[in-house]
Amino acid sequence: MMHILNEIKAALSKLLFLSVIFTGMLSCKTEETIRVSLAEDIAFLASDSMQGRKTGTPFERKAAEYLKERMEGIGLRPKGDRDTYFQTFTFKPKMDPHEQIRFADGDSTITGINVIGLVDNKAGKTVVIGAHYDHLGMGGEGSLYGEGEAVHNGADDNASGVGVLLQLARSLRDTLTGSNYVFIAFSGEEMGLLGSNYFTKNPTIDMRKVNYMLNLDMVGRLRKNRTLSISGTGTAPIWPKVLQTSNSNFNLVLNESGVGPSDHTSFYLNHIPALHFFTGQHEDYHKPSDDFDKLNYKGMKMIEEFIFNIVAALDTDEKLVFQSTKNESENVPSFKVALGVMPDYLFEGKGMRIDGVTQGKPGAKAGLLKGDIVVQLGDSTIVDMMSYMRALSSFEEGDSTTVVVERRGKRVKAVVAF
């Protein structure tokens, strides 16, 4: 493990964020290990040396090796293939063949690696806690950066979730014993939930024992108002009550649907209650500027403690009852144009609040600003995200219309040309 820890130290020194790597020693069930902090884990995973952790690259493999050694040091048992921490899967991406990753033998298949560790309490039920660790590499498909190749460090997306997962592994290892705990760092999420989908179809655990799944994806940007989004709250009848009684710090925004653009979906589709924790999108989403020094580390610690409380509240209960939810994505309209703004998905007021504006796009050319609340688009009144999407879907390229926004208590009208 020393070569990995030395690299952590070098990365952190270069970034001038942390002054020491070794913050103390602790004893665990199997061995004495070096305690690594949340900030240290994220700074390493989101460093330039990891080159964006794109699935199938040597840099994702490097991240997988790091996570394997972290799980081993925490004291988790290997629960991947053949008594290792790794579960590998191969696929051929749906993209231009010239863009595919080619190996020495000329093969165009990509290999992803799920990293899996277990706390085995010999219990009759199992809790799965997951977070994807892959990101976009140097950009390309999925990137919102329009200036060529650059390292997409993915600090919030999703080194943040992986960092909290590792801290939870340490917290749960020697405390709660009513369940077994499986911790999975998924690969291939950015390419279509590939790692979680593969795991649920090729499980390395007894899926009949799985009580529920908790998914951490983009939990690093908790805002001052402490708004935390949780999706999947309709996947078990008990979720709303447990979340409210376990919460003392957050303004919770709850969404019932078990289907969404992250790894909890793979478990929900296998009839397993699942939650997705999320602190919201931002201007750095899928851009090289998603760096570790922009994260809210106190906020992530609070989220870790909140999740621990949820697990503790259910520790001695019977298995949760699964229930199906309405798939909200089925009602999402299709679009021929885009305004070029980043919606604030955590906004609870009337209208659609803008969380970021892309330069050169229709919204920017119309003078729209971050913080504006869209209340009318053309003839349509905008009261929420769905009404905004329905209104936007009615326009085609070449159309022009008016947009009305609330800005600092006043209404501002502008003309948008698509």
C-alpha positions, 0 to 999 in steps of 0.5 A: 500500500505504500506506493499508493500512499506516497502518491497521495502525499505527493498529490496533496503537497502539490495541491497545497491543500493538506499538510500531512498524509498520516493523520493517525493510526487506528486498530481494526479487526484484522490489522493496524492500518493508516487512517486516511481522511475524506479530503485525502481520498477525494484529493487523490481520486480527483488529482490530475494524475488520475486523468479523469478515471475514464472506464477502461483506461489505465487511470481507472485501473489505478483508481481501482487499485487504490480503492482495493487497498483502501478497503483492505486497510479499513478491514473489509473482506474481498467480495469480487470475483474469485476472492478478490476485491475486483469484479471485471466486465467487458463491453463494446461502447456505442460510439465512433470506433475511432474513439474506442480504447484499443489494447495491444492486441487491437481489441476494441472491447473495454474492461470495467472494474467494480471494486467490492468490499464486505463487512460480514456480520453473519446476519440474515440481511444485507445493505448495499452502499454504492458510489461510482468512481469512473468519470469522463477522462479527457472529455469527449462524449458527455463533457460540457466543456467546449474547448478541446481536451482537458482533464475532467477530475470529477471531484463532485462527480463522483470522488465525493460519493466514493469518499463518503462511502469509504468513511461509512465503511470505517464507521459501520465496520465495528458498530452496527451488526444487524446487517452485513454491509457491502460497499461497491465502487462502480465502474461504467456509470458515465457510459450508462450504469454499466457496472451496477447493471452488471453487478445486479445480473452477476451478483457476488452476494446473495441478492435474496438477502439484500434489504436496500441499496443506498447510492451516493452520487454527487454529494460534495456541493451542499449549499448554505441552505443545506438542501439535500435531494433524495430520490427513490423515497417511494421504493419502500413505504417506510422511507419518508418516516425514516428519513424525517426522523433521522434528519436534524440538519437538512432541508430535504427534497424528496422524489419518489421515483426509483428510476434516475440517471445513477446506479440506484436504478439498477437495484430498483429494477431488481425490486430492491428499495433504493435511495439516491443522495445528491446535493445538486448540479452546478456550473462545473458539472462535467467540466474540467473545473469540477475540482476537489478544492470546491467541495464542501467537506463539512457538508459531506461529513454531515451526509455521512452521519445522516446516512449512518443514522438511517442505517442505524434506525433500520438495523434491527428491523425486518426487511423493507417492503419493496414497492414500485414507483411511477417512472417520471422519466417516461413523461419527459418531453423530447427537445429540438432546441436548448436554452443553454442553461443549467436548471437548479434541480433543488429549487422548491419555489415557483418557476425554474431557477437558473443555476448556470448559463453557457456562453454562446447559447440562446439563454446567454445571448438573451441576457439570462443570468445565474439566479434568474427564475424563469416564470414564462416561456412563450405563451406558457407559464412556468411553475416547475421543471416539468412545465419548463420542459413542456414549454421548451419542447414546443420550439424548433430551431430558428424559432424566437420567443419571449422569456420572462424571469424574476431577477432580484424581485423584479420581472425582466422580459427578453427575446430568445432566438433558438 
